Structures are given as C-alpha cells and as structure tokens.
Amino acid sequence: MSKINITNTNVEADGNVKISYNATFTDNSYISGHTFISVDEYEDLTTKQLRRKIAEVMIENVGAGL
C-alpha cells in the first residue's frame, strides 16, 4: 500500500467508531471501506497507529478469503 486515507469517522450508538478509508497502491488501484473499533481503543491511537490498525484489519480480512 502506498497510502491509507481516513475519509470519515463516526461514533456509533453501540460504542464503536466507524472509520471510513481508502487505501491506494503503487499501480493506482485502490480499496475503500470501513472498519469498526471501540471508542476506548480509538481514543488511545495516534493517526499513524490508526492507519496501521486499518492495514492490519484489511490484510486479515482479505487474506482470510485466499
């Protein structure tokens, strides 16, 4: 991945934060989506750590289907 852009964050009624993102790759392809984490975890993360968390979740979910 070249870059993960966080496009929006929303606190949900269930106590999670919905994080919308798009991730671009060196060949200009991209993936966009959402991930959810608890408010407590979200508040403890820096932006860099949040991007790393998104990448981990994306790889875990996409990789599980291969």
N, C-alpha and C positions, 0 to 999 in steps of 0.2 A: 504494500500500500504506500502511496505517495503521501496522502494526507487524509485525515478524518476531520470533517467539518461538522460541528454541532450546530444544527439549524434551529432547534427549539427545545425547550424543557418545560414541562408542565407537572405540577404536583397533582396527583390523582386522589380521589376520595378514599382509596384503600391504603394510603400512607406510602405509596411508591411515587417515584418520579419517572415520568415517561420522557426519554431522551431521544429526540429525532436526530438523525445524522445522515450524511452521505460520505462515502469513502471513495477516493479516486485512486487510480492505479497509473503506472508509468505509461501505459498504452492508451490513456484517456478513457478507459472503461470505468464504470463506477457502480457502486451498490448503495442503495439508500434504504433506510429502515428505522426501526425504533427498538429500544431496549428499555427495560424497567429495572430500577434498583430502589432500595429503601431510601427514605428521606435521610435517615441517620447516616447511611453509607455515602450518599450523595454529598452531604454537608462536610464529610471528612476528606473528600477527594479534591486535589488541585485539578486544573484543566488538563494538564499533561497526564495525570493519573486517570482521569475520566476517559480520555482518548484511548489509553492503554486498556482500560476495562472494556470499552466498546469493542476494540480489536479482539480481545480475548473471547468475549461472548460471541462475536461474529464467527471467528475461526472455529470455536467449539460447536456452534450450531450448524454451520455449513459443512464442517469436517465430519460430523456425525452421520451425514447422509451419504458419504462416499464409501 
